[in-house]
Amino acid sequence: MIKLKEDEFQAITTYVHSNYGVDLRKKRHLIEGRLSHYVSQLGYDNYMDYFEYVKNDKKNDEISVLINK
């Protein structure tokens, strides 16, 4: 399992809350548990690289995965 570091968690939750109004600040274990395997499948070994991928996704498909997974 890929561990979600504090700075990664803060960056992700701040971005999601600021841009989409979704508060994930109390969902750390949920985010880590549900996304770890998926992030790994995409070839990332940390959440920050995955987060950059999410932010650069022009179709916004990945933000839906991040929020809903």
PyMOL CGO cylinders between C-alpha atoms (Angstrom):
from pymol import cmd
from pymol.cgo import CYLINDER

trace = [
    CYLINDER, 0.00, 0.00, 0.00, 1.24, 3.47, -0.87, 0.3, 1, 1, 1, 1, 1, 1,
    CYLINDER, 1.24, 3.47, -0.87, 1.25, 5.66, 2.23, 0.3, 1, 1, 1, 1, 1, 1,
    CYLINDER, 1.25, 5.66, 2.23, -0.35, 9.09, 1.94, 0.3, 1, 1, 1, 1, 1, 1,
    CYLINDER, -0.35, 9.09, 1.94, 2.11, 11.64, 3.32, 0.3, 1, 1, 1, 1, 1, 1,
    CYLINDER, 2.11, 11.64, 3.32, 0.86, 14.68, 5.22, 0.3, 1, 1, 1, 1, 1, 1,
    CYLINDER, 0.86, 14.68, 5.22, 1.90, 17.18, 2.53, 0.3, 1, 1, 1, 1, 1, 1,
    CYLINDER, 1.90, 17.18, 2.53, 0.21, 15.08, -0.17, 0.3, 1, 1, 1, 1, 1, 1,
    CYLINDER, 0.21, 15.08, -0.17, -2.96, 14.82, 1.89, 0.3, 1, 1, 1, 1, 1, 1,
    CYLINDER, -2.96, 14.82, 1.89, -3.01, 18.57, 2.52, 0.3, 1, 1, 1, 1, 1, 1,
    CYLINDER, -3.01, 18.57, 2.52, -2.42, 19.40, -1.15, 0.3, 1, 1, 1, 1, 1, 1,
    CYLINDER, -2.42, 19.40, -1.15, -5.15, 17.03, -2.36, 0.3, 1, 1, 1, 1, 1, 1,
    CYLINDER, -5.15, 17.03, -2.36, -7.78, 18.02, 0.20, 0.3, 1, 1, 1, 1, 1, 1,
    CYLINDER, -7.78, 18.02, 0.20, -7.13, 21.74, -0.20, 0.3, 1, 1, 1, 1, 1, 1,
    CYLINDER, -7.13, 21.74, -0.20, -7.34, 21.51, -3.99, 0.3, 1, 1, 1, 1, 1, 1,
    CYLINDER, -7.34, 21.51, -3.99, -10.52, 19.44, -3.98, 0.3, 1, 1, 1, 1, 1, 1,
    CYLINDER, -10.52, 19.44, -3.98, -12.20, 21.69, -1.42, 0.3, 1, 1, 1, 1, 1, 1,
    CYLINDER, -12.20, 21.69, -1.42, -11.17, 24.92, -3.15, 0.3, 1, 1, 1, 1, 1, 1,
    CYLINDER, -11.17, 24.92, -3.15, -12.13, 23.82, -6.65, 0.3, 1, 1, 1, 1, 1, 1,
    CYLINDER, -12.13, 23.82, -6.65, -15.05, 21.45, -6.09, 0.3, 1, 1, 1, 1, 1, 1,
    CYLINDER, -15.05, 21.45, -6.09, -16.41, 22.29, -2.63, 0.3, 1, 1, 1, 1, 1, 1,
    CYLINDER, -16.41, 22.29, -2.63, -15.88, 18.74, -1.37, 0.3, 1, 1, 1, 1, 1, 1,
    CYLINDER, -15.88, 18.74, -1.37, -14.38, 18.46, 2.10, 0.3, 1, 1, 1, 1, 1, 1,
    CYLINDER, -14.38, 18.46, 2.10, -12.17, 15.38, 2.34, 0.3, 1, 1, 1, 1, 1, 1,
    CYLINDER, -12.17, 15.38, 2.34, -10.20, 16.49, 5.41, 0.3, 1, 1, 1, 1, 1, 1,
    CYLINDER, -10.20, 16.49, 5.41, -11.68, 13.74, 7.59, 0.3, 1, 1, 1, 1, 1, 1,
    CYLINDER, -11.68, 13.74, 7.59, -11.30, 11.07, 4.90, 0.3, 1, 1, 1, 1, 1, 1,
    CYLINDER, -11.30, 11.07, 4.90, -7.57, 10.40, 4.99, 0.3, 1, 1, 1, 1, 1, 1,
    CYLINDER, -7.57, 10.40, 4.99, -7.81, 6.65, 5.61, 0.3, 1, 1, 1, 1, 1, 1,
    CYLINDER, -7.81, 6.65, 5.61, -10.61, 6.34, 3.08, 0.3, 1, 1, 1, 1, 1, 1,
    CYLINDER, -10.61, 6.34, 3.08, -8.57, 8.14, 0.40, 0.3, 1, 1, 1, 1, 1, 1,
    CYLINDER, -8.57, 8.14, 0.40, -5.47, 6.09, 1.15, 0.3, 1, 1, 1, 1, 1, 1,
    CYLINDER, -5.47, 6.09, 1.15, -7.31, 2.78, 1.30, 0.3, 1, 1, 1, 1, 1, 1,
    CYLINDER, -7.31, 2.78, 1.30, -9.38, 3.24, -1.82, 0.3, 1, 1, 1, 1, 1, 1,
    CYLINDER, -9.38, 3.24, -1.82, -6.80, 4.89, -4.03, 0.3, 1, 1, 1, 1, 1, 1,
    CYLINDER, -6.80, 4.89, -4.03, -3.58, 3.09, -3.14, 0.3, 1, 1, 1, 1, 1, 1,
    CYLINDER, -3.58, 3.09, -3.14, -4.06, 0.16, -5.50, 0.3, 1, 1, 1, 1, 1, 1,
    CYLINDER, -4.06, 0.16, -5.50, -5.42, 2.38, -8.27, 0.3, 1, 1, 1, 1, 1, 1,
    CYLINDER, -5.42, 2.38, -8.27, -2.52, 4.84, -8.02, 0.3, 1, 1, 1, 1, 1, 1,
    CYLINDER, -2.52, 4.84, -8.02, -0.13, 1.89, -8.12, 0.3, 1, 1, 1, 1, 1, 1,
    CYLINDER, -0.13, 1.89, -8.12, -1.87, 0.43, -11.18, 0.3, 1, 1, 1, 1, 1, 1,
    CYLINDER, -1.87, 0.43, -11.18, -1.32, 3.72, -12.99, 0.3, 1, 1, 1, 1, 1, 1,
    CYLINDER, -1.32, 3.72, -12.99, 2.41, 3.35, -12.33, 0.3, 1, 1, 1, 1, 1, 1,
    CYLINDER, 2.41, 3.35, -12.33, 2.82, 5.92, -9.58, 0.3, 1, 1, 1, 1, 1, 1,
    CYLINDER, 2.82, 5.92, -9.58, 4.63, 5.22, -6.34, 0.3, 1, 1, 1, 1, 1, 1,
    CYLINDER, 4.63, 5.22, -6.34, 3.35, 8.30, -4.52, 0.3, 1, 1, 1, 1, 1, 1,
    CYLINDER, 3.35, 8.30, -4.52, 0.21, 10.40, -4.35, 0.3, 1, 1, 1, 1, 1, 1,
    CYLINDER, 0.21, 10.40, -4.35, 1.85, 13.68, -5.37, 0.3, 1, 1, 1, 1, 1, 1,
    CYLINDER, 1.85, 13.68, -5.37, 2.71, 12.38, -8.83, 0.3, 1, 1, 1, 1, 1, 1,
    CYLINDER, 2.71, 12.38, -8.83, -0.82, 11.01, -9.16, 0.3, 1, 1, 1, 1, 1, 1,
    CYLINDER, -0.82, 11.01, -9.16, -2.21, 14.36, -7.96, 0.3, 1, 1, 1, 1, 1, 1,
    CYLINDER, -2.21, 14.36, -7.96, -0.24, 16.18, -10.68, 0.3, 1, 1, 1, 1, 1, 1,
    CYLINDER, -0.24, 16.18, -10.68, -1.73, 13.74, -13.19, 0.3, 1, 1, 1, 1, 1, 1,
    CYLINDER, -1.73, 13.74, -13.19, -5.22, 14.54, -11.85, 0.3, 1, 1, 1, 1, 1, 1,
    CYLINDER, -5.22, 14.54, -11.85, -4.68, 18.29, -12.11, 0.3, 1, 1, 1, 1, 1, 1,
    CYLINDER, -4.68, 18.29, -12.11, -3.36, 18.01, -15.67, 0.3, 1, 1, 1, 1, 1, 1,
    CYLINDER, -3.36, 18.01, -15.67, -6.19, 15.78, -16.92, 0.3, 1, 1, 1, 1, 1, 1,
    CYLINDER, -6.19, 15.78, -16.92, -7.99, 17.98, -19.45, 0.3, 1, 1, 1, 1, 1, 1,
    CYLINDER, -7.99, 17.98, -19.45, -11.09, 15.76, -19.52, 0.3, 1, 1, 1, 1, 1, 1,
    CYLINDER, -11.09, 15.76, -19.52, -11.43, 15.89, -15.71, 0.3, 1, 1, 1, 1, 1, 1,
    CYLINDER, -11.43, 15.89, -15.71, -12.06, 12.14, -15.59, 0.3, 1, 1, 1, 1, 1, 1,
    CYLINDER, -12.06, 12.14, -15.59, -9.43, 11.63, -12.90, 0.3, 1, 1, 1, 1, 1, 1,
    CYLINDER, -9.43, 11.63, -12.90, -10.83, 14.24, -10.52, 0.3, 1, 1, 1, 1, 1, 1,
    CYLINDER, -10.83, 14.24, -10.52, -14.06, 12.24, -10.55, 0.3, 1, 1, 1, 1, 1, 1,
    CYLINDER, -14.06, 12.24, -10.55, -12.12, 9.11, -9.66, 0.3, 1, 1, 1, 1, 1, 1,
    CYLINDER, -12.12, 9.11, -9.66, -10.30, 10.95, -6.87, 0.3, 1, 1, 1, 1, 1, 1,
    CYLINDER, -10.30, 10.95, -6.87, -13.50, 12.35, -5.37, 0.3, 1, 1, 1, 1, 1, 1,
    CYLINDER, -13.50, 12.35, -5.37, -15.76, 9.35, -5.88, 0.3, 1, 1, 1, 1, 1, 1,
    CYLINDER, -15.76, 9.35, -5.88, -13.50, 6.36, -5.34, 0.3, 1, 1, 1, 1, 1, 1,
]
cmd.load_cgo(trace, "trace")
